[in-house]
């Protein structure tokens, strides 16, 4: 069997793309996808943003490089390292690519912040980002310092509690909210059977206890099939997910390549340089390309929208880190020459107004 597996992380636990052959395919659309609340709609519409940005013009969009593609507060967090300790990192690199405007990242990030529960002034977002471009790093907010200060023992204890919640013995529990493969839609079953041997080859040495299927119905990555496995070795269990990869949202601005091509570029800039705990890699099969990753329970979590003050502190810090990440790339040298608050503010507000109209 010829299996193409491109590693972004290392081993287990130490585009335009119509991915699926046969009866299943998933492609993104730049059309607006309505949601019940605006921040959720923002998260579900990264392709819409980059398609809109392509209709804009000006020198601000000329400096290009490796971008996040969908930066927002829920897309960053603490990541456990294989050798111990945690780093602050980008969590989801689905929509990033090596060939898009840096300004697109900060405009999208600022627009999302304006419709999130953690809204801060555009002046503060802009200044934090510019300081990052200039190499000036903000101090870590208290909430991030706290998340990174936990011992490895605390992480493993937290992970065991998560596993106990999601499983019952050698099976997934109802709380995992999985559909058995044989009960999933026929096209999903076909997709799974095409990819199964590639999934299981990437878990060599582990006993497979159970599997299942799920998909998100709203927000980022909505509609993407996700296959979960419960695996075990030396009496230690892990949950691994294989998520079908779509074309990057940034591909609606310019070509970024398929997942196996673009992910190494994005990971090199925005993911830890050290190996992370669990797998984080692309597994390619005749059915498509899948992101294989461990399901972990981080300490930093703003999903519920509570803790507004901490969320605002983190929002400012992320803007600064985005500037630092962009500023480390030689192609960003000319960005400060074109970056003006008035232009930035106009583009952000124009897109926020457009989102409100689209989601009405």
SVG drawing of the C-alpha trace seen along z (x, -y; Angstrom):
<svg xmlns="http://www.w3.org/2000/svg" viewBox="-32 -58 45 62">
<polyline fill="none" stroke="black" stroke-width="0.4" points="0.0,0.0 1.4,-3.4 0.3,-5.8 1.2,-9.4 1.6,-10.8 3.1,-14.2 4.1,-14.8 3.6,-18.3 4.0,-16.9 6.1,-13.8 5.0,-10.3 1.9,-9.4 2.1,-10.5 5.9,-11.1 -6.9,-23.4 -8.8,-24.1 -9.6,-20.6 -12.5,-18.4 -11.1,-15.8 -13.1,-12.7 -13.3,-10.4 -16.5,-8.5 -19.7,-9.7 -18.5,-12.3 -16.9,-15.7 -16.7,-18.8 -15.9,-22.2 -16.1,-25.6 -18.4,-28.4 -17.8,-32.1 -21.6,-32.6 -22.6,-33.9 -23.7,-31.2 -26.3,-32.6 -26.0,-31.8 -28.1,-32.7 -25.5,-35.1 -23.0,-37.3 -19.8,-36.0 -20.8,-32.5 -21.6,-33.7 -18.2,-35.4 -16.5,-32.1 -18.4,-30.2 -17.6,-32.6 -13.8,-32.8 -14.2,-32.1 -16.7,-35.0 -14.1,-37.3 -11.2,-36.4 -13.4,-36.5 -14.6,-40.0 -11.0,-41.1 -10.0,-40.1 -12.5,-42.8 -10.6,-45.5 -7.4,-47.0 -4.5,-49.2 -0.8,-48.8 -1.8,-47.5 -2.7,-44.2 0.6,-43.8 2.9,-42.4 2.0,-38.7 3.3,-35.7 2.2,-32.9 -1.1,-33.8 -3.4,-32.2 -6.5,-32.7 -9.0,-32.5 -7.6,-34.3 -10.0,-34.7 -9.8,-34.2 -11.1,-30.6 -8.5,-29.6 -5.5,-30.0 -4.7,-28.3 -2.3,-26.4 -0.7,-23.4 0.9,-20.5 4.4,-19.5 5.6,-15.9 8.5,-16.7 6.4,-18.5 5.2,-22.0 2.9,-24.1 3.1,-26.9 0.7,-29.4 -0.1,-28.5 -2.5,-28.5 -4.9,-25.6 -6.5,-25.2 -4.5,-25.8 -7.2,-24.7 -7.6,-28.1 -4.0,-29.3 -1.7,-29.4 1.7,-30.7 0.5,-33.2 -2.0,-35.8 -1.9,-39.4 -0.7,-39.9 -3.2,-42.7 -6.0,-40.3 -5.2,-38.4 -5.4,-41.5 -8.4,-43.0 -10.3,-39.7 -9.1,-39.3 -10.2,-42.9 -13.6,-42.4 -14.2,-39.3 -13.3,-40.9 -15.8,-43.7 -18.7,-41.2 -17.3,-38.9 -18.2,-39.2 -14.6,-40.5 -14.8,-43.6 -12.0,-46.2 -11.3,-49.4 -9.8,-49.2 -7.1,-51.7 -5.9,-49.2 -6.0,-46.3 -4.1,-48.3 -1.4,-49.5 -0.9,-46.0 -0.5,-44.6 1.9,-47.4 4.1,-46.9 4.3,-43.2 5.4,-44.0 8.1,-46.2 9.3,-43.2 7.8,-44.5 6.1,-41.7 3.4,-42.3 3.5,-40.6 1.4,-37.5 -2.0,-38.2 -2.6,-36.7 -5.1,-34.2 -2.5,-32.9 0.2,-32.8 -2.1,-30.7 -2.9,-28.3 0.8,-27.8 1.8,-27.3 0.0,-24.0 2.3,-21.0 2.4,-18.1 0.7,-16.0 -2.2,-18.5 -2.5,-18.1 -2.6,-14.3 -5.1,-14.3 -7.3,-16.7 -7.0,-14.5 -8.0,-11.4 -11.1,-13.2 -11.9,-14.1 -11.5,-10.5 -13.7,-9.3 -16.4,-11.7 -16.2,-10.7 -15.9,-7.0 -17.3,-4.1 -14.7,-1.4 -13.6,-0.5 -16.5,-2.4 -17.3,-6.0 -20.0,-7.3 -23.2,-9.2 -21.4,-12.4 -19.0,-12.1 -22.1,-12.7 -20.9,-10.3 -22.9,-8.5 -21.8,-4.9 -20.3,-4.6 -23.0,-2.1 -25.7,-4.7 -24.0,-7.6 -25.1,-8.9 -24.2,-6.5 -21.8,-9.0 -20.0,-9.3 -19.8,-5.5 -18.3,-5.4 -15.8,-8.1 -14.8,-6.2 -14.3,-2.9 -12.1,-4.5 -9.9,-6.1 -10.0,-3.5 -6.8,-1.6 -4.9,-4.9 -6.3,-6.0 -5.4,-2.7 -2.0,-2.5 -1.2,-5.8 -2.1,-4.2 0.2,-1.2 1.0,0.3 -2.3,-0.8 -5.3,1.4 -8.4,-0.1 -11.3,0.0 -14.1,-2.0 -14.8,-4.6 -17.6,-6.9 -18.5,-9.9 -19.6,-13.5 -19.8,-16.9 -20.3,-20.4 -23.5,-22.1 -22.4,-25.7 -19.4,-27.9 -15.9,-27.2 -15.4,-23.8 -19.2,-23.3 -20.2,-20.3 -16.8,-18.7 -16.8,-14.9 -14.8,-14.0 -14.0,-10.4 -13.0,-9.6 -11.1,-6.6 -10.6,-5.4 -7.2,-3.6 -5.1,-2.1 -1.5,-1.0 0.0,0.2 -3.4,-0.3 -3.4,-4.0 -6.3,-5.2 -6.3,-8.1 -8.9,-9.8 -7.8,-10.6 -9.7,-12.6 -9.4,-12.5 -11.0,-15.6 -11.5,-15.9 -9.6,-18.9 -11.3,-21.4 -9.7,-24.1 -8.3,-27.0 -10.5,-30.1 -7.4,-32.0 -7.7,-30.2 -10.5,-32.5 -7.9,-35.3 -5.1,-33.4 -4.0,-29.8 -2.6,-28.2 -2.1,-24.5 -3.7,-21.4 -3.5,-20.7 -0.4,-18.5 1.3,-21.4 0.3,-24.4 0.2,-23.0 4.0,-22.8 4.3,-26.5 1.6,-27.5 2.8,-25.1 6.4,-26.4 5.3,-29.9 2.3,-29.5 2.7,-26.1 5.3,-25.1 8.8,-24.2 8.9,-21.2 6.8,-18.1 3.3,-18.4 1.7,-15.8 -0.2,-13.4 -0.3,-13.4 -0.8,-16.5 -0.3,-15.6 -1.9,-15.2 -3.0,-11.7 -3.7,-11.5 -5.9,-8.8 -7.8,-8.2 -10.8,-9.7 -9.1,-12.9 -6.7,-14.6 -7.4,-14.5 -5.9,-16.3 -5.1,-13.7 -4.9,-15.1 -5.4,-14.0 -8.5,-15.3 -7.2,-17.2 -8.7,-19.4 -6.7,-22.7 -6.7,-25.0 -7.4,-28.1 -11.0,-28.2 -13.2,-31.1 -15.8,-29.0 -18.6,-30.0 -18.0,-33.7 -17.7,-34.3 -14.8,-36.0 -15.0,-39.1 -12.1,-40.9 -9.7,-38.0 -11.1,-37.6 -10.3,-41.3 -6.8,-40.9 -6.2,-37.8 -7.7,-39.6 -5.2,-42.3 -2.4,-39.8 -3.3,-37.8 -3.3,-41.0 0.3,-41.6 1.3,-38.0 -0.1,-38.1 2.1,-41.1 5.1,-39.3 4.4,-36.2 4.0,-38.4 7.0,-40.5 9.3,-37.4 8.7,-36.9 10.9,-38.9 8.0,-39.6 6.4,-41.8 9.2,-44.4 7.1,-46.8 3.9,-46.4 4.6,-49.2 5.1,-51.5 1.5,-51.0 -0.3,-50.3 -2.3,-53.4 -5.0,-53.3 -7.5,-55.2 -7.2,-52.6 -7.3,-49.7 -10.4,-51.1 -12.3,-51.7 -11.7,-48.2 -12.7,-46.6 -15.8,-48.7 -16.8,-48.1 -16.6,-44.3 -18.4,-44.5 -21.3,-46.4 -21.4,-43.8 -21.6,-40.9 -24.5,-42.6 -26.4,-43.0 -25.6,-39.5 -26.7,-37.9 -29.9,-39.9"/>
</svg>
